[in-house]
Amino acid sequence: MTWSWRYTDATGRPVAAEPAAGPFASKDEAESWLGGTWRDLLDAGVQQVVLVHGDRDEYAMPLTPAEG
Protein backbone atom coordinates (compact mmCIF):
# COMPACT_ATOMS: atom_id res chain seq x y z
CA MET A 1 0.00 0.00 0.00
CA THR A 2 1.07 3.55 -0.63
CA TRP A 3 1.13 6.62 1.59
CA SER A 4 -0.29 10.05 0.75
CA TRP A 5 -1.34 13.32 2.38
CA ARG A 6 -4.82 14.79 2.40
CA TYR A 7 -5.10 18.55 2.93
CA THR A 8 -7.76 20.14 5.14
CA ASP A 9 -8.71 23.45 6.71
CA ALA A 10 -8.81 23.90 10.49
CA THR A 11 -12.24 22.22 10.70
CA GLY A 12 -11.23 19.16 8.67
CA ARG A 13 -12.86 20.14 5.38
CA PRO A 14 -10.85 19.22 2.27
CA VAL A 15 -8.65 21.90 0.69
CA ALA A 16 -7.38 21.71 -2.89
CA ALA A 17 -3.76 22.83 -3.01
CA GLU A 18 -0.50 22.21 -4.79
CA PRO A 19 1.98 20.56 -4.61
CA ALA A 20 0.52 17.08 -4.97
CA ALA A 21 0.71 14.85 -1.91
CA GLY A 22 2.02 11.53 -3.16
CA PRO A 23 1.74 8.63 -3.49
CA PHE A 24 4.84 7.67 -1.54
CA ALA A 25 6.34 4.21 -1.10
CA SER A 26 6.92 4.59 2.65
CA LYS A 27 5.81 6.56 5.69
CA ASP A 28 9.34 7.97 6.05
CA GLU A 29 9.27 9.21 2.44
CA ALA A 30 5.89 10.90 2.98
CA GLU A 31 6.98 12.56 6.23
CA SER A 32 10.27 13.72 4.74
CA TRP A 33 8.41 15.27 1.79
CA LEU A 34 6.10 17.12 4.17
CA GLY A 35 9.09 18.43 6.12
CA GLY A 36 10.27 20.27 3.02
CA THR A 37 6.83 21.36 1.81
CA TRP A 38 4.69 22.35 4.79
CA ARG A 39 5.37 26.11 4.47
CA ASP A 40 4.19 26.11 0.84
CA LEU A 41 1.05 24.24 1.87
CA LEU A 42 0.36 26.70 4.69
CA ASP A 43 0.78 29.59 2.23
CA ALA A 44 -1.75 27.84 -0.06
CA GLY A 45 -4.39 27.76 2.70
CA VAL A 46 -3.85 24.28 4.12
CA GLN A 47 -4.21 24.31 7.91
CA GLN A 48 -3.91 20.58 8.61
CA VAL A 49 -2.69 17.46 6.84
CA VAL A 50 -3.82 13.87 7.22
CA LEU A 51 -1.41 11.02 6.49
CA VAL A 52 -3.25 8.27 4.63
CA HIS A 53 -1.99 4.68 4.32
CA GLY A 54 -3.95 2.92 1.61
CA ASP A 55 -7.53 3.75 2.56
CA ARG A 56 -6.88 4.31 6.29
CA ASP A 57 -6.15 7.63 8.02
CA GLU A 58 -2.92 7.22 9.99
CA TYR A 59 -2.87 10.58 11.78
CA ALA A 60 -3.77 14.28 11.41
CA MET A 61 -1.34 17.10 12.08
CA PRO A 62 -1.83 20.88 12.10
CA LEU A 63 0.63 22.96 10.10
CA THR A 64 0.32 25.92 12.46
CA PRO A 65 2.00 26.05 15.88
CA ALA A 66 -0.05 25.15 18.94
CA GLU A 67 -1.26 28.14 20.90
CA GLY A 68 -0.34 28.47 24.51
N, C-alpha and C positions, 0 to 999 in steps of 0.2 A: 504494500500500500504506500501511497505517496503522502506527503505533507504539504499543506498550503496555509495561507493566511486569509482570513475573511476580515474585512474592514467594517467598523461600525462607528456610529456617533456615541455620545455619552450615555444614551438611553438604550443602546443595543440595536438600533435600526441600521440596516445596511447602508454603506456609503460607497459610491463608485469613485475610484481614484486610481491613478497611476503612480508608481509602476505596478506591474502585475505581481501577484503574490504566489508564484510557484507554477507548477508543482516542483517539490524538492524530493530528493531521494532519501533524506534522513532528517530527523529532528534537529540535529546539530547544524546541518546546512540551512534549514529554514530559520533557525534562531540567529545564525551568523549573518544571513542576508538582512534580517530585520535590524540587527545592530548597526548596519551601515546605511539603512534606509528610513528609519523611523522619523527623522526630522523632516524629510520630504513628504512623508505621509501626513504628519501633523500639519504642515503647511498646506496640504491639499484638503484639509478638513476632517481627516480621520482622527477620532478621539480615543479609540480602543481597537485592538486587534484580537482575533480569536485564532489560535492555532488549531488546525483541523488535520486529523490523521484518518485518511480514508473518508468515511462518512460520520466520524465521531469527533465532537469538540473536545480537544485536549485541555486547553485552558484559555482564559481571557486575560488581557493585560492592557491597562490604560497607557497611553503614550504621554500623558501629562503627569507631572510630579504630584504625589499625594499632598494634600493640604494638611497643615498642622504644625 
